[in-house]
C-alpha cells in the first residue's frame, strides 16, 4: 500500500513504514498509518526529496529529534 502526496513541487509516492526496518506494532498508540520517505539516490532534485521528507514528517507527527 502506498500513498501519493502532492505539494507545490510535485507528487510523491509515500512508502508505508511497515516496509521499513522495524515491524509495525499493533496497539492504540501506533495503530495509525506511518509513512517512510523513499531513499535519496542523489539522482533526483534534493529540494524535492527534502519536501517529501518534510511532508512525511508532518504526516507522521515526528518530533525534531526523530
C-alpha positions as CSV (number, residue, x, y, z in Angstrom):
1,X,0.0,0.0,0.0
2,X,1.4,3.4,-0.9
3,X,0.0,7.0,-0.8
4,X,0.6,9.7,-3.3
5,X,1.1,13.1,-1.7
6,X,1.2,16.3,-3.8
7,X,2.9,19.5,-3.0
8,X,3.9,22.6,-4.9
9,X,7.0,20.7,-6.0
10,X,5.2,17.7,-7.5
11,X,3.7,14.4,-6.5
12,X,5.4,11.8,-4.3
13,X,4.8,8.2,-3.6
14,X,5.0,7.7,0.2
15,X,6.0,4.2,1.3
16,X,4.3,2.7,4.4
17,X,6.6,2.3,7.4
18,X,5.9,-1.4,7.7
19,X,8.3,-1.7,4.8
20,X,11.0,-0.1,7.0
21,X,13.4,-1.7,9.3
22,X,11.1,-2.3,12.3
23,X,7.9,-4.3,12.0
24,X,4.6,-2.5,12.9
25,X,3.3,-2.8,16.5
26,X,-0.5,-3.3,16.9
27,X,-1.7,-1.1,19.8
28,X,-3.7,2.0,20.2
29,X,-0.6,4.3,20.2
30,X,0.9,3.1,17.0
31,X,-2.2,1.9,15.1
32,X,-2.3,4.9,12.8
33,X,-0.6,4.7,9.4
34,X,3.0,5.8,9.4
35,X,4.9,6.6,6.2
36,X,8.5,6.3,5.2
37,X,10.1,8.6,2.6
38,X,11.9,6.8,-0.3
39,X,15.7,6.7,-0.1
40,X,17.5,9.6,-1.7
41,X,19.6,8.3,-4.6
42,X,21.3,11.5,-5.5
43,X,19.8,11.4,-9.0
44,X,16.7,13.4,-8.2
45,X,16.5,17.0,-7.1
46,X,17.5,17.4,-3.4
47,X,14.8,20.1,-2.8
48,X,12.1,17.6,-4.0
49,X,13.4,15.0,-1.6
50,X,13.5,17.4,1.3
51,X,10.0,18.5,0.6
52,X,8.8,14.9,0.5
53,X,10.7,14.2,3.8
54,X,9.1,17.2,5.5
55,X,5.6,16.1,4.3
56,X,6.3,12.6,5.7
57,X,7.5,14.2,9.0
58,X,4.3,16.2,9.2
59,X,2.0,13.2,8.4
60,X,3.8,11.0,11.0
61,X,3.9,13.8,13.6
62,X,7.7,13.3,14.1
63,X,9.4,15.5,16.6
64,X,12.6,17.4,15.7
65,X,14.8,14.6,17.2
66,X,13.0,11.8,15.3
